[in-house]
Amino acid sequence: MASDLHRVRLGFKEILEISKPRIVVLLVITAVTSMYAANKLVADTPQLDYWAYLHIIIAGALASAGSSALNHYYDKDIDPKMTRTSTRPIPSGRMTASHVLIYGLVVSCISVIYGYFALNAVSAFFIALGIFSYVIIYTVWLKRLNTSNIVIGGIAGSAASWAGWSAATGSMDLLGFLVGFLVFVWTPSHFWCLAMKIKDEYAQANIPMLPVVIGMQRTSKYILGNTLILLPYSLILSAFGMGIVYTAIAAVSGGLMLLYHYKLTKNPTSEFAWKAYKVTAPYLTIIFVAVALDAAFHFPLF
């Protein structure tokens, strides 16, 4: 009995690991805050109950978990070559590749079907778009071929926000699109910092991440350039409906990122890239919490 319980716990642990729970939490926060903001900011949107938020949490968590598992499955040949990924369930032998594949496919399909019936067709479309972007466009197509891999793959994160927004409204408007597109604009600065930190591992696995192809110094300048786009982009949203609360938080958090990424160009090492990554990582949660807070306490800027 005790050994059976132990096996169940181990199995749950492996499933949790291939689901990438940190990404699940991040994308669910993105979807829920977008859903809340749309419900408050878009005129004539029916008031949502707790069930609606539960539905987007379930659909979003399943979509993220399923696509993450499919990423584990496809990368099973390169994961053993990188220290960061060599202990994952498939390369370490704790799970078979076929089981991970089945789990990923089943959970991904359930997420879209659940979104369609529990939310609406538009939200389900964006859930499917997020899965397709991460698994097919990023993991299968671009990751091993082109330095633009993570840039274009960032659309998967935007899809979570769009799914949440459309879950509340049943459609997609300009403000909802622009809010979701924040994830796309933020992704390169975030991920290139991590790529600088583990550049040698990507080189070992022959993955053409930007630092591997163009070096650390030039990558740091690309990061700074991307953040110089992100900061004004985030502030421009105030002209399309976001208010004072959002704008103030976006200015402070974006300004902090800009400062660290400027310092990174002066010290383009893996050690400082890791510090910059730790500053960049919380930005997305902060900015989407700001979107929700702005919707709750809305004071228009214009």
C-alpha positions in Angstrom: 0.0 0.0 0.0 2.8 2.4 1.0 4.7 1.6 -2.2 1.7 2.2 -4.3 1.1 5.6 -2.7 4.8 6.4 -3.3 4.5 5.5 -7.0 1.4 7.7 -7.3 3.2 10.6 -5.7 6.2 10.1 -8.0 3.9 10.0 -11.0 2.2 13.2 -10.0 5.6 14.9 -9.5 6.7 13.9 -13.0 3.4 15.1 -14.6 3.7 18.4 -12.7 7.3 18.8 -14.0 6.4 18.2 -17.7 3.5 20.7 -17.3 5.9 23.5 -16.3 3.8 24.9 -13.4 5.6 28.2 -13.3 4.6 28.9 -16.9 1.1 27.7 -16.1 0.7 30.1 -13.2 2.1 33.0 -15.3 -0.2 32.4 -18.2 -3.3 31.9 -16.0 -2.6 35.2 -14.3 -2.3 36.8 -17.7 -5.6 35.3 -18.8 -7.6 36.0 -15.6 -6.4 39.6 -15.3 -7.2 40.3 -18.9 -10.7 38.7 -18.5 -11.3 40.9 -15.4 -10.1 44.0 -17.1 -12.3 43.4 -20.2 -15.3 42.9 -18.0 -14.8 46.2 -16.3 -13.5 48.3 -19.2 -15.6 47.2 -22.2 -19.0 48.7 -22.4 -22.1 46.4 -22.4 -20.1 43.3 -21.2 -22.2 41.1 -19.0 -21.1 40.9 -15.4 -19.0 37.7 -14.9 -19.5 35.3 -12.0 -16.9 33.2 -10.2 -17.6 30.3 -12.5 -16.4 32.2 -15.5 -13.1 32.9 -13.9 -12.8 29.2 -12.9 -13.4 28.2 -16.5 -10.6 30.4 -17.8 -8.3 29.1 -15.1 -9.0 25.5 -16.0 -8.9 26.0 -19.8 -5.7 28.1 -19.5 -3.9 25.7 -17.2 -4.7 22.7 -19.3 -3.5 24.5 -22.5 -0.3 25.6 -20.9 0.3 22.2 -19.3 -0.4 20.3 -22.5 1.7 22.4 -24.8 4.6 22.3 -22.3 4.4 18.5 -22.3 4.6 18.5 -26.1 7.6 20.7 -25.8 9.2 18.2 -23.5 8.4 15.4 -26.0 9.8 17.1 -29.0 13.0 18.3 -27.3 13.8 14.8 -25.9 16.8 14.5 -28.2 18.4 17.9 -27.2 17.5 18.0 -23.5 20.3 15.5 -22.5 22.8 17.9 -24.1 22.0 20.8 -21.7 22.6 20.8 -18.0 19.5 22.8 -17.3 17.2 20.2 -19.0 19.2 16.9 -18.7 17.3 15.9 -15.5 13.8 16.3 -17.1 11.6 13.2 -16.9 12.2 11.9 -20.4 16.1 12.2 -20.6 16.4 10.9 -17.0 14.2 7.9 -17.8 11.5 8.7 -15.2 8.8 8.9 -18.0 8.6 7.3 -21.4 8.4 9.7 -24.4 5.1 8.0 -25.6 3.4 8.7 -22.3 4.5 12.4 -22.4 3.2 12.7 -26.0 -0.2 11.1 -25.1 -0.5 13.4 -22.1 0.4 16.5 -24.0 -2.0 15.7 -26.9 -5.0 14.7 -24.7 -4.7 17.7 -22.3 -4.2 20.2 -25.2 -7.3 18.9 -27.0 -9.3 19.0 -23.8 -8.3 22.6 -23.1 -9.7 23.8 -26.5 -12.9 21.7 -26.2 -13.4 22.9 -22.6 -12.8 26.5 -23.7 -15.3 26.2 -26.5 -18.2 24.9 -24.4 -17.4 26.6 -21.0 -16.3 30.0 -22.5 -17.0 30.8 -26.2 -15.7 30.0 -29.6 -13.4 33.1 -29.8 -11.7 32.3 -26.6 -11.3 28.7 -27.7 -9.7 29.9 -30.9 -7.1 31.9 -29.0 -6.4 28.9 -26.7 -5.7 26.8 -29.8 -3.6 29.6 -31.2 -1.4 29.6 -28.1 -0.9 25.9 -28.2 -0.1 26.0 -32.0 2.3 28.9 -31.6 4.3 27.3 -28.8 4.4 23.8 -30.1 4.4 24.1 -33.8 5.8 27.6 -34.6 8.3 27.8 -31.8 9.3 24.3 -30.7 9.0 22.4 -34.0 9.7 25.0 -36.6 11.9 27.9 -35.4 13.7 26.9 -32.2 16.4 24.9 -34.0 16.6 26.9 -37.2 16.5 30.6 -36.6 17.5 33.3 -34.1 14.0 34.8 -34.4 12.7 31.7 -32.7 11.7 33.2 -29.4 10.6 36.5 -30.9 7.9 34.9 -33.0 7.2 32.2 -30.4 6.2 35.0 -28.0 2.8 35.1 -29.7 1.9 32.0 -27.6 1.9 34.2 -24.4 -0.2 36.9 -26.1 -2.8 34.3 -26.9 -3.4 33.7 -23.2 -4.3 37.3 -22.7 -6.5 37.3 -25.8 -8.2 34.2 -24.6 -9.1 35.9 -21.3 -10.2 39.1 -22.9 -12.5 37.4 -25.4 -13.8 35.0 -22.7 -15.4 38.1 -21.2 -16.5 39.9 -24.3 -17.0 37.2 -26.9 -14.9 39.2 -29.4 -11.6 41.0 -29.7 -11.3 44.8 -29.7 -8.3 47.1 -30.2 -7.5 47.6 -26.5 -7.7 43.8 -25.9 -5.3 43.1 -28.7 -2.9 45.7 -27.6 -2.9 44.5 -24.0 -2.2 40.9 -25.2 0.5 42.1 -27.5 2.5 43.4 -24.5 3.5 39.7 -23.9 4.9 39.5 -27.4 6.9 42.7 -27.1 8.2 41.7 -23.6 9.3 38.1 -24.5 12.6 38.8 -26.4 14.1 41.0 -23.6 13.1 38.3 -21.1 14.3 35.2 -22.9 17.5 36.7 -24.4 18.7 37.4 -20.8 18.2 33.7 -20.0 19.9 32.8 -23.3 22.9 34.9 -22.3 23.1 33.1 -18.9 23.1 29.6 -20.5 24.7 30.5 -23.9 27.2 27.6 -23.6 24.5 25.1 -23.1 22.6 26.3 -26.2 25.8 26.1 -28.1 26.3 22.5 -26.9 22.9 21.5 -28.1 23.4 23.5 -31.4 20.4 25.7 -30.8 20.8 29.1 -32.6 19.8 31.3 -29.7 20.8 34.9 -30.3 23.9 35.0 -28.0 25.2 31.8 -29.7 25.0 33.3 -33.1 26.0 37.0 -32.6 27.7 37.0 -29.3 27.0 38.5 -25.8 27.8 42.1 -26.6 25.5 42.4 -29.6 22.7 40.4 -27.8 22.8 42.8 -24.9 22.2 45.7 -27.4 19.3 43.8 -28.9 17.8 43.4 -25.4 18.2 47.1 -24.7 16.7 47.9 -28.1 13.7 45.7 -27.5 13.1 47.3 -24.1 13.3 50.7 -25.7 10.4 49.5 -27.8 8.6 47.9 -24.9 8.5 50.9 -22.5 6.9 53.4 -24.9 4.6 50.7 -26.2 3.3 49.9 -22.7 2.7 53.6 -22.0 0.9 54.2 -25.3 -1.9 51.9 -24.1 -3.1 54.9 -22.0 -4.2 56.5 -25.2 -6.5 53.5 -26.0 -8.3 53.2 -22.6 -5.8 52.4 -19.8 -5.7 54.8 -16.9 -3.5 56.4 -14.4 -2.9 53.3 -12.2 -1.7 51.2 -15.1 0.4 54.0 -16.6 2.2 54.7 -13.3 3.0 51.0 -12.7 4.1 50.5 -16.3 6.4 53.5 -16.2 8.1 52.4 -13.0 8.5 48.7 -13.9 9.5 49.4 -17.5 12.0 52.0 -16.4 13.6 49.5 -14.0 14.0 47.0 -16.8 15.5 49.7 -19.1 18.0 50.6 -16.4 19.2 47.0 -16.0 19.3 46.3 -19.7 21.4 49.5 -20.2 23.8 48.2 -17.5 23.8 44.8 -19.3 25.3 46.5 -22.4 28.2 47.7 -20.2 28.6 44.3 -18.6 27.4 41.7 -21.0 28.3 38.6 -18.9 26.3 35.6 -18.0 26.3 36.7 -14.3 24.8 40.1 -15.0 22.5 38.7 -17.6 21.1 36.5 -14.8 20.5 39.6 -12.6 18.8 41.3 -15.5 16.6 38.2 -16.0 15.5 38.3 -12.4 14.4 41.9 -13.0 12.7 41.1 -16.3 10.9 38.0 -15.1 8.4 39.6 -12.7 7.5 42.3 -15.2 4.7 40.4 -16.9 2.9 39.6 -13.7 3.3 43.1 -12.5 2.0 44.7 -15.7 -1.1 42.4 -15.9 -1.9 42.9 -12.2 -1.6 46.7 -13.1 -4.1 46.1 -15.9 -6.6 44.5 -13.5 -6.0 47.2 -10.8 -6.5 49.9 -13.4 -9.8 48.3 -14.4 -10.9 48.1 -10.7 -9.9 51.7 -9.9 -10.2 53.4 -13.3 -9.0 57.0 -13.6 -8.7 57.8 -17.3 -5.5 59.6 -18.2 -7.1 61.4 -21.2 
